[in-house]
Amino acid sequence: MKIAAGQFTCVPADVAANVRQMAVLAGKAREQGAELVVFPELALTGYELEAVLADPGLWATAEDSRLDLIRETGIATVVNCVAATDGPRPAIESLVFGADGELLTTYQKQHLFEHEQAVFTAGRHDGRFEFRGVRFALATCFDNHFPDLTSRGSADGCQVHLASSLYGTGGGVEELAAVYPGIAKDANMHVVLANHAGPAGPWTGCGRSSVWAPGGTLLAQADAESAMLAIADVD
């Protein structure tokens, strides 16, 4: 199975524009033989915390008609967004759609980074799903810095770890290069990272979306700035 990590520069607080960008990348991934594509953290709105806190209209649900373009691409997708919860605060949530557009699972970020703690509620459950005979684990950015979370995926029989993240230029480059190959090595899973490229809220995403093999060998990597895909076979 080929899997893609898609990166692009989000249009701040513009769901329709970002859906269009993801649909284009998903279509290109499918044309190149990929069966699943994962997108960065808060790809639906960009990493715009003030905007999403002020406007619940930017929050999404699994049934949101604004996501129809993505659901109709004919490829499985992992779309990270702001989602309503039963409480007063939203969550950072990954929506996983199958190739037929049906919802496979959702996952809410469990480890909120610093300023996120004042905006979002933390998830309480791990994310798992199976697609075409492969078992996947889900994580969002800061989650990946907690070995207990990633090791649970391995212990639960997952073969691929999917990460929607935001790492910026500067120190984020070194952090990315250390964390994700380490997960591949320690958890003995393929690791797929989708990162932002270009302006992302207070940061500038450093790109470099990547796929690593179990053991930490780099299989594919996007560049630092372009809207593009990193695609690799995880069989």
CORWOLIN-V562810 format. One record per pair of residues at least 4 apart in sequence whose C-alpha atoms are under 6 Angstrom apart, sorted by the first residue. I is the first residue (numbers start at 0). GAP is how many residues later the second one is. D is the distance in Angstrom with one decimal. If there is no record, write none. Layout:
[[I:GAP:D] [I:GAP:D]]
This chain:
[[0:232:5.4] [0:233:5.6] [0:234:5.5] [1:32:4.4] [1:33:5.9] [1:230:5.4] [1:231:4.1] [2:31:5.1] [2:33:5.1] [2:34:5.9] [2:228:5.6] [2:229:5.8] [3:33:4.5] [3:226:5.5] [3:227:4.3] [4:32:5.6] [4:33:5.1] [4:189:4.9] [4:224:5.5] [4:225:5.2] [5:33:5.2] [5:188:5.8] [5:223:4.6] [6:188:5.8] [6:189:5.6] [6:220:5.4] [6:221:5.6] [7:188:6.0] [7:189:5.3] [7:219:4.0] [8:188:5.3] [8:189:5.2] [9:8:5.9] [9:36:5.0] [11:33:5.9] [11:34:5.3] [12:32:4.5] [13:31:5.7] [14:29:5.4] [14:30:5.4] [17:26:5.7] [21:4:5.9] [22:47:5.0] [26:46:5.9] [28:5:5.3] [29:4:5.0] [34:40:5.5] [35:39:5.7] [35:40:4.4] [35:41:5.6] [36:40:5.0] [37:39:5.7] [37:40:4.5] [38:40:5.7] [38:125:5.9] [38:155:5.2] [39:124:4.3] [39:125:5.1] [39:154:4.7] [39:155:4.9] [39:156:5.9] [40:39:5.3] [40:123:4.7] [40:124:4.6] [40:125:6.0] [41:4:5.4] [41:5:5.7] [41:38:5.0] [41:39:4.5] [42:37:5.7] [43:37:5.3] [46:153:5.4] [46:154:4.9] [47:153:5.1] [51:6:5.8] [58:23:4.9] [58:24:5.0] [59:23:5.1] [70:30:4.3] [73:25:4.7] [74:24:4.1] [75:21:5.4] [75:22:4.3] [75:23:4.3] [76:19:5.7] [76:20:5.3] [77:17:5.7] [77:18:4.6] [78:15:5.5] [78:16:5.2] [79:13:5.5] [79:14:4.2] [80:11:5.8] [80:12:5.4] [81:9:5.8] [81:10:4.9] [82:7:5.4] [82:8:5.3] [82:10:6.0] [83:6:4.5] [84:5:5.4] [88:31:5.3] [88:32:5.7] [89:30:5.2] [90:29:5.1] [90:30:5.2] [91:16:5.6] [91:17:5.5] [92:14:5.5] [92:15:4.3] [93:12:5.5] [93:13:5.1] [94:11:4.8] [95:7:5.9] [95:8:5.5] [95:9:5.4] [96:4:5.3] [96:5:5.4] [96:6:4.5] [96:7:5.4] [97:4:5.4] [106:20:4.9] [107:15:4.6] [108:13:6.0] [108:14:5.3] [108:31:5.7] [109:12:4.8] [109:13:4.4] [110:31:6.0] [110:32:5.2] [111:4:5.6] [111:5:5.7] [115:4:5.9] [126:10:5.8] [126:11:5.0] [127:8:5.6] [127:9:4.8] [128:6:5.9] [128:7:5.4] [129:4:5.5] [129:5:4.4] [134:23:4.7] [134:24:5.6] [135:22:5.1] [135:24:4.9] [135:25:5.9] [136:16:5.6] [136:21:6.0] [136:24:4.8] [137:24:5.0] [138:4:5.7] [138:24:5.0] [139:23:5.4] [139:24:4.9] [139:25:5.6] [140:24:4.1] [146:4:5.8] [150:36:5.5] [152:5:5.4] [153:4:5.2] [153:33:5.6] [158:30:5.1] [159:29:5.4] [159:30:4.6] [159:31:5.8] [160:30:4.7] [161:30:4.9] [162:30:4.8] [163:30:5.1] [164:30:5.1] [165:29:5.2] [165:30:5.6] [166:5:4.9] [166:38:5.6] [167:4:4.8] [167:35:5.7] [167:36:5.1] [167:37:4.2] [167:38:4.9] [168:4:5.9] [168:35:5.9] [168:37:4.7] [171:4:5.9] [180:35:4.4] [181:4:5.9] [182:4:5.5] [183:4:5.2] [183:5:5.0] [183:6:5.8] [183:7:5.7] [183:30:4.8] [183:31:5.4] [183:32:4.9] [184:29:5.7] [184:30:3.8] [184:31:4.9] [187:26:4.6] [187:27:5.9] [188:25:4.6] [189:22:5.6] [189:23:4.6] [189:24:5.0] [190:20:5.7] [190:21:5.1] [191:18:5.9] [191:19:4.5] [192:16:5.4] [192:17:5.3] [193:15:4.8] [194:12:5.5] [194:14:5.2] [195:9:4.6] [195:11:5.4] [196:8:4.5] [196:9:5.5] [196:10:4.3] [196:28:5.1] [197:6:5.0] [197:7:4.9] [198:5:4.3] [199:4:5.4] [205:18:5.3] [206:17:4.3] [206:18:5.7] [207:13:5.7] [207:14:4.7] [207:15:5.1] [207:16:5.2] [208:12:5.6] [208:13:5.2] [209:10:5.5] [209:11:4.2] [209:20:5.7] [210:8:5.5] [210:9:5.2] [211:4:5.6] [211:5:5.4] [211:6:4.4] [211:7:5.3] [212:4:5.2] [219:10:5.4] [220:9:5.2] [221:8:5.2]]
